[in-house]
Amino acid sequence: MNIQKQVVSKKVSLTHLITKVTQASVLQDAQGRVLLLQLPDGRWHFPGGRLNEDETWEQGLRREVQEETGIVDFEVRSVLGVGHIRSRSTGNLSYGVFFSCHVLSNSVLLSAEHSAYRWVSQHDDLHDFVFHNPNIHEMLIKVL
């Protein structure tokens, strides 16, 4: 018995999503506090930002942390999670990877793109903060 299979090839048209991907560092000090940076509009977020061309995740994360906080001596420990948010103004979707990091010194040299910084602990009421996106609150709950 000779069985033949007929393979039918369908051409499927897919639209690939082109989106912004960022990384954020959840920097914890020796007391377990986490660093938050305040934007000029009053919202809070973690140090981080976009990757430059040809940067690894860690290179981009280290560059952004240094640019925004002056901190250079920190350990990247693990990925805490991945989140997404849709821009209120454009409707575009962006994704962020959150890294658990440990700092030896909690001395901060704040960049001009931020208005304040704060080390928060489990004793702080997180409802007092307006976050840049809801994923930040989720990550804080995870680590504090």
N, C-alpha and C positions, 0 to 999 in steps of 0.2 A: 504494500500500500504506500503510495507516494502522496504525502501531505505537503501542500504548498501554502505558505502564508503570504498574504498580500499585505504589504505595509502601505498605509495611506498617510502621507505627510501633509499635515495642515500647517499653513503658514499663520502663525499667531502674531498679531501685532501687539506689542507691549509698549507702554509708555513708562520710561524709567524716571524715577523721582530724582530730581536734582535739588539738594537741600543744603542748608547750612549745618555743619557739625561743629560743636564746641566742646571744650573740656573745662572742668571746674575742679578746683582742689578744695577738699574739705580738710583744712589744716587744723590739727589738734595739737595743743601744747601739752606739757607734762602734767598739768592739772586736769586734762580732759576737756578744756574749753576749746571752742571752735571759733575761728576768725570769720567775721562778716564785714563786708565793705558796703558803704552807703553811696549810692549814686546821687547826683545833684537833685534829682526829682524826689528823693526821700526813700526810694525802694532799696532793699538790701539784697546782696548776693554774695556768692563765694568768689575768691580770686580765680581768674581763668579767662578764656577767650578762644578765638579761632586759631586753627593751625595754619602756619605758613607753608608754602609749597616746599616739599622735600623735608619737612620736619617729622620726626617720630612723635607719638603721643607724649612721651616723657619730655622730649626737647621742647615741644610747644608749651606744655604745662609749666616747666621750669622757667621758660622765658616770660610767660604771662605773669606768674607769681612774682618774679623779680621786678618786672615792669610796674606792677600794681602795688606791691608791698615792700619792695627792697629786700625781701627774704630770699636767701640763696641756699641756706643750709636746711634742707628738709628731706625726709625719706618718703618716697611713694610706696605705699604698702599694698593696696589692692583697689580693684574697681568696686565701688559701692553700689552703683546702679546706672541705668540709662533712662533718661527721661525725654519727653518731647513737649513742645509748646507751639501754639499757633499765634503768630504775630497779630496783635489787635489792629495795627495800621494796614498791613499788607495782606494778611491772611495766610502768609507763607508758613510752612511748617519747618521747625528746626529741631535738631536732636542734640542732647548734651550727655556726655559721659562724666560721671562723678567719681573722683579718685579719693580714697582715704589716704591722708598724708600726715606725717608727724614732724613737728618742728622742735628744734632744740632751744631756740630763743624766740620769745614772743615780742621782740622789738620790731616795730613796723614803721617804715618810711612811706607814707601814703602818696600815691600818684595824684597828679592834678585832675584826673578824671573822676576822682571820688571826693566826697565831702567829709566823711568820717569813717572810723572803723571801730569795731567792738569785738572783744572776746566774750562769747556767750557760754553759759554752762547750763546744766540741768535745772538750776535754781532760777533761771530767767524765765519770764513769761513770754513765750514765743508769739503770743497773740498781740504783743505790743509792737511787733514788727510788720511792716508791709514788705513782702518779698517780691523780687523781680519776676519770679514764677513759682507756682505751687510745688514744684519738685524740690525746691530748697527747703521748705518746711518738712517735707517727707524725709529728706536726707538728714536733717538735724535730729528728727525724732529717732532715726535709725542709730545715730552715733552717740547721742547724749544720754 
